[in-house]
Amino acid sequence: MSKIYAVGDIQGCAPSLRALVKKLSVKSKMIFLGDLVNRGPDSLGALRHLKQLQEDQRIECILGNHDLHLLAVDAGIRKTKGLDTVQTILDAPDRAELMDWLRHRPMALSNGKVLTVHAGVLPQWELGQAIECAQEVEKALRKKNYKEFLANMYGNTPSKWSNSLKGYERLRVITNALTRIRFCTPSGTMEFESKEGFESGPKGYIPWFKTPKRKTQDTLIYFGHWSTLGLLREKNVIGLDTGCVWGGKLTAMEIPDSGKASNKLEIIQVAGYDHPLRM
Protein backbone atom coordinates (compact mmCIF):
# COMPACT_ATOMS: atom_id res chain seq x y z
CA MET A 1 0.00 0.00 0.00
CA SER A 2 1.35 3.44 -0.91
CA LYS A 3 2.35 5.73 1.93
CA ILE A 4 0.85 9.13 2.68
CA TYR A 5 3.08 11.95 3.92
CA ALA A 6 2.35 15.30 5.50
CA VAL A 7 4.69 18.06 4.30
CA GLY A 8 5.56 21.31 6.06
CA ASP A 9 5.53 24.87 4.75
CA ILE A 10 7.10 25.36 1.30
CA GLN A 11 6.66 29.14 1.10
CA GLY A 12 7.69 29.40 -2.53
CA CYS A 13 10.82 27.24 -2.25
CA ALA A 14 10.26 25.45 -5.55
CA PRO A 15 13.75 23.84 -5.69
CA SER A 16 13.20 22.22 -2.30
CA LEU A 17 9.74 21.07 -3.35
CA ARG A 18 11.09 19.41 -6.48
CA ALA A 19 13.92 17.77 -4.53
CA LEU A 20 11.49 16.36 -1.98
CA VAL A 21 9.08 15.00 -4.57
CA LYS A 22 11.99 13.20 -6.28
CA LYS A 23 12.82 11.45 -3.00
CA LEU A 24 9.34 9.98 -2.65
CA SER A 25 7.90 7.02 -4.49
CA VAL A 26 5.66 7.93 -7.42
CA LYS A 27 3.00 5.80 -5.72
CA SER A 28 3.11 7.85 -2.53
CA LYS A 29 0.61 10.59 -1.69
CA MET A 30 1.37 13.92 -0.02
CA ILE A 31 -0.66 16.47 1.96
CA PHE A 32 0.98 19.89 2.01
CA LEU A 33 0.16 21.78 5.18
CA GLY A 34 -0.28 25.28 3.78
CA ASP A 35 1.85 28.36 3.16
CA LEU A 36 2.56 27.03 -0.29
CA VAL A 37 3.83 30.42 -1.49
CA ASN A 38 5.57 33.62 -0.39
CA ARG A 39 8.97 34.61 0.98
CA GLY A 40 10.82 31.96 -1.05
CA PRO A 41 12.66 32.33 -4.38
CA ASP A 42 10.05 30.88 -6.78
CA SER A 43 6.45 31.12 -5.62
CA LEU A 44 5.17 30.84 -9.18
CA GLY A 45 7.16 27.68 -9.87
CA ALA A 46 6.04 26.13 -6.59
CA LEU A 47 2.37 26.88 -7.23
CA ARG A 48 2.45 25.57 -10.79
CA HIS A 49 4.20 22.37 -9.70
CA LEU A 50 1.74 21.77 -6.86
CA LYS A 51 -1.22 22.36 -9.15
CA GLN A 52 0.09 19.77 -11.60
CA LEU A 53 0.77 17.25 -8.83
CA GLN A 54 -2.74 17.74 -7.46
CA GLU A 55 -4.30 17.31 -10.88
CA ASP A 56 -2.26 14.09 -11.23
CA GLN A 57 -3.89 12.98 -7.95
CA ARG A 58 -0.56 12.70 -6.15
CA ILE A 59 -1.15 15.42 -3.55
CA GLU A 60 -3.58 17.74 -1.83
CA CYS A 61 -2.79 21.18 -0.44
CA ILE A 62 -4.25 22.85 2.63
CA LEU A 63 -4.49 26.63 2.67
CA GLY A 64 -2.31 28.69 5.02
CA ASN A 65 -2.25 32.36 5.91
CA HIS A 66 0.23 33.24 3.13
CA ASP A 67 -1.99 31.53 0.56
CA LEU A 68 -5.01 33.49 1.76
CA HIS A 69 -2.89 36.66 1.61
CA LEU A 70 -2.13 35.92 -2.04
CA LEU A 71 -5.84 35.46 -2.80
CA ALA A 72 -6.59 38.78 -1.09
CA VAL A 73 -3.86 40.56 -3.07
CA ASP A 74 -5.14 39.01 -6.30
CA ALA A 75 -8.64 40.25 -5.43
CA GLY A 76 -7.37 43.80 -4.88
CA ILE A 77 -8.21 43.72 -1.17
CA ARG A 78 -4.63 43.76 0.16
CA LYS A 79 -1.34 45.07 -1.16
CA THR A 80 1.92 43.15 -1.31
CA LYS A 81 4.32 43.65 1.60
CA GLY A 82 8.07 44.05 1.80
CA LEU A 83 9.11 40.39 1.97
CA ASP A 84 6.42 39.10 -0.40
CA THR A 85 7.55 37.09 -3.42
CA VAL A 86 4.20 36.66 -5.17
CA GLN A 87 4.52 39.29 -7.91
CA THR A 88 5.57 36.67 -10.46
CA ILE A 89 2.23 34.93 -9.85
CA LEU A 90 0.32 38.18 -10.28
CA ASP A 91 2.18 38.83 -13.56
CA ALA A 92 1.78 35.28 -14.87
CA PRO A 93 -0.38 34.55 -17.95
CA ASP A 94 -2.06 31.71 -16.01
CA ARG A 95 -2.77 33.89 -12.96
CA ALA A 96 -6.56 33.47 -13.09
CA GLU A 97 -6.28 29.70 -13.47
CA LEU A 98 -3.85 29.45 -10.56
CA MET A 99 -6.01 31.61 -8.30
CA ASP A 100 -9.12 29.61 -9.13
CA TRP A 101 -7.27 26.41 -8.29
CA LEU A 102 -5.90 27.85 -5.05
CA ARG A 103 -9.23 29.03 -3.66
CA HIS A 104 -10.71 25.56 -4.23
CA ARG A 105 -8.20 23.92 -1.89
CA PRO A 106 -9.31 22.66 1.54
CA MET A 107 -8.73 24.37 4.88
CA ALA A 108 -8.22 21.06 6.74
CA LEU A 109 -8.41 17.34 5.99
CA SER A 110 -9.21 14.27 8.05
CA ASN A 111 -9.80 10.56 7.56
CA GLY A 112 -11.56 10.30 10.91
CA LYS A 113 -8.34 9.34 12.72
CA VAL A 114 -5.82 12.01 11.66
CA LEU A 115 -6.26 15.75 11.17
CA THR A 116 -4.03 17.84 8.93
CA VAL A 117 -4.24 21.61 9.25
CA HIS A 118 -2.02 24.63 8.68
CA ALA A 119 -1.85 26.23 12.14
CA GLY A 120 -4.09 24.50 14.67
CA VAL A 121 -7.53 24.07 16.18
CA LEU A 122 -9.41 25.57 19.10
CA PRO A 123 -9.78 23.58 22.32
CA GLN A 124 -13.59 23.61 22.11
CA TRP A 125 -13.67 21.83 18.76
CA GLU A 126 -14.05 18.09 18.45
CA LEU A 127 -12.62 16.60 15.27
CA GLY A 128 -15.96 16.61 13.46
CA GLN A 129 -16.63 20.23 14.35
CA ALA A 130 -13.14 21.26 13.21
CA ILE A 131 -13.81 19.78 9.78
CA GLU A 132 -17.30 21.29 9.61
CA CYS A 133 -15.88 24.72 10.47
CA ALA A 134 -13.16 24.32 7.84
CA GLN A 135 -15.83 23.49 5.28
CA GLU A 136 -17.71 26.70 6.12
CA VAL A 137 -14.67 28.73 5.07
CA GLU A 138 -14.11 26.54 2.01
CA LYS A 139 -17.70 27.19 0.91
CA ALA A 140 -17.20 30.95 1.29
CA LEU A 141 -14.00 30.84 -0.77
CA ARG A 142 -15.65 28.90 -3.58
CA LYS A 143 -18.66 31.16 -4.03
CA LYS A 144 -18.90 33.63 -6.90
CA ASN A 145 -18.82 36.47 -4.37
CA TYR A 146 -15.74 35.05 -2.57
CA LYS A 147 -14.10 38.48 -2.62
CA GLU A 148 -16.66 39.65 -0.09
CA PHE A 149 -15.39 36.99 2.32
CA LEU A 150 -11.77 38.00 1.69
CA ALA A 151 -12.66 41.63 2.40
CA ASN A 152 -14.07 40.61 5.79
CA MET A 153 -11.47 37.95 6.63
CA TYR A 154 -8.88 40.14 8.38
CA GLY A 155 -8.89 41.13 12.04
CA ASN A 156 -8.13 39.68 15.45
CA THR A 157 -11.65 39.85 16.81
CA PRO A 158 -13.60 37.98 17.95
CA SER A 159 -10.65 36.27 19.59
CA LYS A 160 -12.62 33.37 21.05
CA TRP A 161 -14.96 30.75 19.66
CA SER A 162 -18.67 30.60 20.38
CA ASN A 163 -21.17 28.32 18.69
CA SER A 164 -23.50 31.31 18.49
CA LEU A 165 -21.16 33.28 16.20
CA LYS A 166 -22.62 34.05 12.79
CA GLY A 167 -21.65 35.58 9.47
CA TYR A 168 -18.20 36.98 8.86
CA GLU A 169 -17.32 37.08 12.56
CA ARG A 170 -17.77 33.32 12.68
CA LEU A 171 -15.75 32.79 9.50
CA ARG A 172 -13.01 35.10 10.77
CA VAL A 173 -12.55 33.15 14.00
CA ILE A 174 -12.45 29.88 12.09
CA THR A 175 -9.92 31.22 9.61
CA ASN A 176 -7.71 32.66 12.36
CA ALA A 177 -7.73 29.36 14.25
CA LEU A 178 -6.95 27.23 11.22
CA THR A 179 -4.29 29.47 9.69
CA ARG A 180 -2.84 31.79 12.36
CA ILE A 181 -3.11 30.36 15.87
CA ARG A 182 -0.03 29.64 17.97
CA PHE A 183 -0.98 30.66 21.48
CA CYS A 184 -4.30 30.78 23.29
CA THR A 185 -5.60 30.71 26.84
CA PRO A 186 -6.82 27.40 28.29
CA SER A 187 -10.35 28.54 27.39
CA GLY A 188 -9.38 29.30 23.79
CA THR A 189 -8.85 33.08 23.58
CA MET A 190 -6.32 33.50 20.75
CA GLU A 191 -3.24 35.72 20.61
CA PHE A 192 -1.46 36.50 17.34
CA GLU A 193 1.66 38.55 18.07
CA SER A 194 3.95 35.95 19.64
CA LYS A 195 5.88 33.83 17.14
CA GLU A 196 8.81 32.33 19.03
CA GLY A 197 8.95 29.12 21.06
CA PHE A 198 6.79 27.66 23.81
CA GLU A 199 7.71 30.27 26.40
CA SER A 200 7.20 33.40 24.30
CA GLY A 201 3.45 33.75 24.76
CA PRO A 202 2.00 36.43 27.05
CA LYS A 203 1.17 35.52 30.62
CA GLY A 204 -1.79 33.17 30.70
CA TYR A 205 -1.30 31.97 27.11
CA ILE A 206 -0.02 28.54 26.11
CA PRO A 207 0.54 26.72 22.80
CA TRP A 208 -2.84 25.71 21.39
CA PHE A 209 -1.91 22.02 21.52
CA LYS A 210 -1.13 22.18 25.25
CA THR A 211 -4.56 23.41 26.34
CA PRO A 212 -5.61 20.94 29.05
CA LYS A 213 -9.19 20.29 27.92
CA ARG A 214 -8.66 20.28 24.17
CA LYS A 215 -11.29 18.01 22.65
CA THR A 216 -8.97 16.74 19.90
CA GLN A 217 -6.39 15.33 22.33
CA ASP A 218 -7.05 11.79 21.08
CA THR A 219 -6.68 12.79 17.42
CA LEU A 220 -3.28 12.69 15.73
CA ILE A 221 -2.73 16.21 14.33
CA TYR A 222 -0.14 17.33 11.78
CA PHE A 223 0.38 21.08 11.44
CA GLY A 224 2.81 23.66 10.05
CA HIS A 225 2.98 27.45 10.50
CA TRP A 226 5.28 27.58 13.56
CA SER A 227 8.84 27.46 12.21
CA THR A 228 10.52 28.40 15.50
CA LEU A 229 9.41 25.07 16.96
CA GLY A 230 11.27 23.11 14.30
CA LEU A 231 10.33 19.46 13.98
CA LEU A 232 7.93 18.91 16.87
CA ARG A 233 6.86 15.47 18.05
CA GLU A 234 4.61 15.37 21.08
CA LYS A 235 1.80 13.01 21.98
CA ASN A 236 -0.65 13.09 19.06
CA VAL A 237 0.83 16.40 17.78
CA ILE A 238 3.41 16.73 15.01
CA GLY A 239 4.70 20.11 13.81
CA LEU A 240 6.37 20.08 10.41
CA ASP A 241 7.31 23.70 9.64
CA THR A 242 11.08 23.28 9.82
CA GLY A 243 11.92 26.69 8.38
CA CYS A 244 12.49 25.75 4.74
CA VAL A 245 12.41 29.40 3.66
CA TRP A 246 14.81 30.46 6.44
CA GLY A 247 17.68 28.09 5.74
CA GLY A 248 16.13 25.09 7.47
CA LYS A 249 14.65 22.00 5.86
CA LEU A 250 11.53 20.98 3.99
CA THR A 251 10.14 18.03 5.92
CA ALA A 252 7.78 15.20 5.01
CA MET A 253 6.55 12.73 7.60
CA GLU A 254 4.56 9.58 7.13
CA ILE A 255 0.92 9.55 8.20
CA PRO A 256 0.05 6.17 9.80
CA ASP A 257 -2.97 4.23 8.60
CA SER A 258 -3.80 3.44 12.21
CA GLY A 259 -3.98 7.07 13.29
CA LYS A 260 -1.43 6.27 16.01
CA ALA A 261 1.91 8.08 16.16
CA SER A 262 5.08 6.05 16.65
CA ASN A 263 8.84 6.48 16.49
CA LYS A 264 8.88 4.30 13.37
CA LEU A 265 7.15 6.83 11.12
CA GLU A 266 9.36 7.74 8.18
CA ILE A 267 10.77 11.27 7.98
CA ILE A 268 12.25 12.67 4.76
CA GLN A 269 13.99 16.04 4.60
CA VAL A 270 15.69 18.15 1.94
CA ALA A 271 17.67 21.37 2.21
CA GLY A 272 15.77 24.64 2.35
CA TYR A 273 16.45 28.08 0.91
CA ASP A 274 19.25 30.20 2.30
CA HIS A 275 17.18 33.37 2.57
CA PRO A 276 19.31 36.54 2.24
CA LEU A 277 17.53 38.10 5.22
CA ARG A 278 18.03 35.10 7.48
CA MET A 279 19.63 36.20 10.73
C-alpha positions in Angstrom: 0.0 0.0 0.0 1.3 3.4 -0.9 2.4 5.7 1.9 0.9 9.1 2.7 3.1 12.0 3.9 2.3 15.3 5.5 4.7 18.1 4.3 5.6 21.3 6.1 5.5 24.9 4.8 7.1 25.4 1.3 6.7 29.1 1.1 7.7 29.4 -2.5 10.8 27.2 -2.3 10.3 25.5 -5.5 13.8 23.8 -5.7 13.2 22.2 -2.3 9.7 21.1 -3.4 11.1 19.4 -6.5 13.9 17.8 -4.5 11.5 16.4 -2.0 9.1 15.0 -4.6 12.0 13.2 -6.3 12.8 11.5 -3.0 9.3 10.0 -2.6 7.9 7.0 -4.5 5.7 7.9 -7.4 3.0 5.8 -5.7 3.1 7.9 -2.5 0.6 10.6 -1.7 1.4 13.9 0.0 -0.7 16.5 2.0 1.0 19.9 2.0 0.2 21.8 5.2 -0.3 25.3 3.8 1.9 28.4 3.2 2.6 27.0 -0.3 3.8 30.4 -1.5 5.6 33.6 -0.4 9.0 34.6 1.0 10.8 32.0 -1.1 12.7 32.3 -4.4 10.1 30.9 -6.8 6.5 31.1 -5.6 5.2 30.8 -9.2 7.2 27.7 -9.9 6.0 26.1 -6.6 2.4 26.9 -7.2 2.4 25.6 -10.8 4.2 22.4 -9.7 1.7 21.8 -6.9 -1.2 22.4 -9.1 0.1 19.8 -11.6 0.8 17.3 -8.8 -2.7 17.7 -7.5 -4.3 17.3 -10.9 -2.3 14.1 -11.2 -3.9 13.0 -8.0 -0.6 12.7 -6.1 -1.1 15.4 -3.6 -3.6 17.7 -1.8 -2.8 21.2 -0.4 -4.3 22.9 2.6 -4.5 26.6 2.7 -2.3 28.7 5.0 -2.2 32.4 5.9 0.2 33.2 3.1 -2.0 31.5 0.6 -5.0 33.5 1.8 -2.9 36.7 1.6 -2.1 35.9 -2.0 -5.8 35.5 -2.8 -6.6 38.8 -1.1 -3.9 40.6 -3.1 -5.1 39.0 -6.3 -8.6 40.2 -5.4 -7.4 43.8 -4.9 -8.2 43.7 -1.2 -4.6 43.8 0.2 -1.3 45.1 -1.2 1.9 43.2 -1.3 4.3 43.6 1.6 8.1 44.1 1.8 9.1 40.4 2.0 6.4 39.1 -0.4 7.5 37.1 -3.4 4.2 36.7 -5.2 4.5 39.3 -7.9 5.6 36.7 -10.5 2.2 34.9 -9.9 0.3 38.2 -10.3 2.2 38.8 -13.6 1.8 35.3 -14.9 -0.4 34.5 -17.9 -2.1 31.7 -16.0 -2.8 33.9 -13.0 -6.6 33.5 -13.1 -6.3 29.7 -13.5 -3.9 29.5 -10.6 -6.0 31.6 -8.3 -9.1 29.6 -9.1 -7.3 26.4 -8.3 -5.9 27.9 -5.0 -9.2 29.0 -3.7 -10.7 25.6 -4.2 -8.2 23.9 -1.9 -9.3 22.7 1.5 -8.7 24.4 4.9 -8.2 21.1 6.7 -8.4 17.3 6.0 -9.2 14.3 8.1 -9.8 10.6 7.6 -11.6 10.3 10.9 -8.3 9.3 12.7 -5.8 12.0 11.7 -6.3 15.8 11.2 -4.0 17.8 8.9 -4.2 21.6 9.2 -2.0 24.6 8.7 -1.9 26.2 12.1 -4.1 24.5 14.7 -7.5 24.1 16.2 -9.4 25.6 19.1 -9.8 23.6 22.3 -13.6 23.6 22.1 -13.7 21.8 18.8 -14.1 18.1 18.4 -12.6 16.6 15.3 -16.0 16.6 13.5 -16.6 20.2 14.3 -13.1 21.3 13.2 -13.8 19.8 9.8 -17.3 21.3 9.6 -15.9 24.7 10.5 -13.2 24.3 7.8 -15.8 23.5 5.3 -17.7 26.7 6.1 -14.7 28.7 5.1 -14.1 26.5 2.0 -17.7 27.2 0.9 -17.2 30.9 1.3 -14.0 30.8 -0.8 -15.7 28.9 -3.6 -18.7 31.2 -4.0 -18.9 33.6 -6.9 -18.8 36.5 -4.4 -15.7 35.0 -2.6 -14.1 38.5 -2.6 -16.7 39.6 -0.1 -15.4 37.0 2.3 -11.8 38.0 1.7 -12.7 41.6 2.4 -14.1 40.6 5.8 -11.5 38.0 6.6 -8.9 40.1 8.4 -8.9 41.1 12.0 -8.1 39.7 15.5 -11.7 39.8 16.8 -13.6 38.0 17.9 -10.6 36.3 19.6 -12.6 33.4 21.1 -15.0 30.8 19.7 -18.7 30.6 20.4 -21.2 28.3 18.7 -23.5 31.3 18.5 -21.2 33.3 16.2 -22.6 34.1 12.8 -21.6 35.6 9.5 -18.2 37.0 8.9 -17.3 37.1 12.6 -17.8 33.3 12.7 -15.8 32.8 9.5 -13.0 35.1 10.8 -12.6 33.2 14.0 -12.4 29.9 12.1 -9.9 31.2 9.6 -7.7 32.7 12.4 -7.7 29.4 14.2 -7.0 27.2 11.2 -4.3 29.5 9.7 -2.8 31.8 12.4 -3.1 30.4 15.9 0.0 29.6 18.0 -1.0 30.7 21.5 -4.3 30.8 23.3 -5.6 30.7 26.8 -6.8 27.4 28.3 -10.3 28.5 27.4 -9.4 29.3 23.8 -8.9 33.1 23.6 -6.3 33.5 20.7 -3.2 35.7 20.6 -1.5 36.5 17.3 1.7 38.6 18.1 4.0 36.0 19.6 5.9 33.8 17.1 8.8 32.3 19.0 8.9 29.1 21.1 6.8 27.7 23.8 7.7 30.3 26.4 7.2 33.4 24.3 3.5 33.7 24.8 2.0 36.4 27.1 1.2 35.5 30.6 -1.8 33.2 30.7 -1.3 32.0 27.1 0.0 28.5 26.1 0.5 26.7 22.8 -2.8 25.7 21.4 -1.9 22.0 21.5 -1.1 22.2 25.2 -4.6 23.4 26.3 -5.6 20.9 29.1 -9.2 20.3 27.9 -8.7 20.3 24.2 -11.3 18.0 22.6 -9.0 16.7 19.9 -6.4 15.3 22.3 -7.0 11.8 21.1 -6.7 12.8 17.4 -3.3 12.7 15.7 -2.7 16.2 14.3 -0.1 17.3 11.8 0.4 21.1 11.4 2.8 23.7 10.0 3.0 27.4 10.5 5.3 27.6 13.6 8.8 27.5 12.2 10.5 28.4 15.5 9.4 25.1 17.0 11.3 23.1 14.3 10.3 19.5 14.0 7.9 18.9 16.9 6.9 15.5 18.1 4.6 15.4 21.1 1.8 13.0 22.0 -0.6 13.1 19.1 0.8 16.4 17.8 3.4 16.7 15.0 4.7 20.1 13.8 6.4 20.1 10.4 7.3 23.7 9.6 11.1 23.3 9.8 11.9 26.7 8.4 12.5 25.7 4.7 12.4 29.4 3.7 14.8 30.5 6.4 17.7 28.1 5.7 16.1 25.1 7.5 14.6 22.0 5.9 11.5 21.0 4.0 10.1 18.0 5.9 7.8 15.2 5.0 6.6 12.7 7.6 4.6 9.6 7.1 0.9 9.5 8.2 0.1 6.2 9.8 -3.0 4.2 8.6 -3.8 3.4 12.2 -4.0 7.1 13.3 -1.4 6.3 16.0 1.9 8.1 16.2 5.1 6.1 16.7 8.8 6.5 16.5 8.9 4.3 13.4 7.2 6.8 11.1 9.4 7.7 8.2 10.8 11.3 8.0 12.2 12.7 4.8 14.0 16.0 4.6 15.7 18.2 1.9 17.7 21.4 2.2 15.8 24.6 2.3 16.4 28.1 0.9 19.3 30.2 2.3 17.2 33.4 2.6 19.3 36.5 2.2 17.5 38.1 5.2 18.0 35.1 7.5 19.6 36.2 10.7 
